[in-house]
Amino acid sequence: MNSENHLVEYKRELSETFERSAIAFLNSTGGHIYIGVNDDGSVYGVKDIDHVQRQVADRILNNIKPNAIGLFEVVTEEKDNKNGNVYFLSQIPLRG
């Protein structure tokens, strides 16, 4: 994967800074938050992707005001399925 930039942020795990990153993208041009990816772009992986996806939806619903549900698209992407290196991203649509 490429390095982080103004449109891409990597998070090894769903951390306390997720909402801050999401709000920054919502207030700018949009972007992609990859969860399960190290800062250097290497895939760390997410073991229980369904659980993390539910956590993301819950945190968007309960921790971001005004409500930001519907402004995100959560997409699962597989990097290396045989090793279980699956990651997903919260995508905030880019504004033109």
C-alpha positions as CSV (number, residue, x, y, z in Angstrom):
1,M,0.0,0.0,0.0
2,N,1.1,3.6,-0.5
3,S,1.9,5.9,2.4
4,E,-0.5,8.1,4.3
5,N,-1.5,11.5,2.8
6,H,-4.2,14.1,3.1
7,L,-6.8,11.6,1.7
8,V,-5.5,8.3,3.4
9,E,-5.0,7.4,7.1
10,Y,-3.9,4.1,8.4
11,K,-4.8,2.6,11.8
12,R,-3.4,-0.7,13.0
13,E,-6.5,-1.0,15.3
14,L,-9.6,0.9,15.9
15,S,-8.1,3.5,18.3
16,E,-9.3,6.4,20.3
17,T,-8.3,8.8,17.5
18,F,-10.7,7.2,15.0
19,E,-13.4,9.8,15.5
20,R,-11.0,12.7,15.3
21,S,-9.7,11.4,12.0
22,A,-13.2,10.8,10.7
23,I,-14.3,14.4,11.7
24,A,-11.2,15.8,10.0
25,F,-12.1,14.1,6.7
26,L,-15.8,15.1,7.1
27,N,-14.7,18.7,7.5
28,S,-12.4,18.6,4.5
29,T,-12.5,16.9,1.1
30,G,-13.2,13.4,2.4
31,G,-10.8,10.4,2.5
32,H,-10.2,6.8,3.5
33,I,-9.4,5.4,7.0
34,Y,-7.9,2.0,6.7
35,I,-8.2,-0.2,9.8
36,G,-5.8,-3.1,10.1
37,V,-2.9,-1.3,8.3
38,N,0.3,-0.1,10.0
39,D,1.5,3.5,9.6
40,D,4.1,2.3,7.0
41,G,1.3,0.8,4.8
42,S,2.0,-2.8,5.6
43,V,-1.1,-4.9,6.4
44,Y,-1.5,-5.9,10.1
45,G,-4.9,-7.4,9.6
46,V,-8.2,-7.5,11.5
47,K,-9.1,-10.9,13.0
48,D,-12.8,-10.3,13.8
49,I,-13.9,-8.0,11.0
50,D,-17.6,-8.2,11.8
51,H,-17.0,-7.1,15.4
52,V,-14.8,-4.1,14.3
53,Q,-17.3,-3.1,11.7
54,R,-20.0,-3.0,14.4
55,Q,-17.7,-1.0,16.6
56,V,-17.1,1.5,13.8
57,A,-20.8,2.0,13.2
58,D,-21.5,2.3,16.9
59,R,-18.8,4.9,17.4
60,I,-19.9,6.9,14.4
61,L,-23.5,6.8,15.7
62,N,-22.8,7.6,19.3
63,N,-19.6,9.7,19.3
64,I,-19.9,12.1,16.3
65,K,-22.4,14.9,16.5
66,P,-24.3,15.9,14.5
67,N,-25.0,12.4,13.5
68,A,-22.7,11.2,10.7
69,I,-24.4,7.9,9.8
70,G,-24.9,7.8,6.1
71,L,-21.8,9.9,5.4
72,F,-19.5,6.8,5.6
73,E,-19.2,3.7,3.5
74,V,-17.5,0.8,5.2
75,V,-15.8,-1.5,2.7
76,T,-14.0,-4.8,3.3
77,E,-10.9,-5.4,1.2
78,E,-8.8,-8.6,1.3
79,K,-5.1,-8.2,1.0
80,D,-3.8,-11.7,1.5
81,N,-6.7,-14.1,2.3
82,K,-4.5,-17.2,3.0
83,N,-2.7,-15.5,5.9
84,G,-5.9,-13.9,7.2
85,N,-4.6,-10.4,6.4
86,V,-7.9,-8.7,5.9
87,Y,-8.4,-5.0,6.4
88,F,-11.3,-2.7,5.9
89,L,-11.8,1.0,5.4
90,S,-14.2,3.7,6.4
91,Q,-14.6,5.8,3.3
92,I,-15.8,9.3,3.5
93,P,-16.9,10.4,0.0
94,L,-14.7,12.9,-1.7
95,R,-16.1,16.3,-2.4
96,G,-15.4,18.0,-5.6
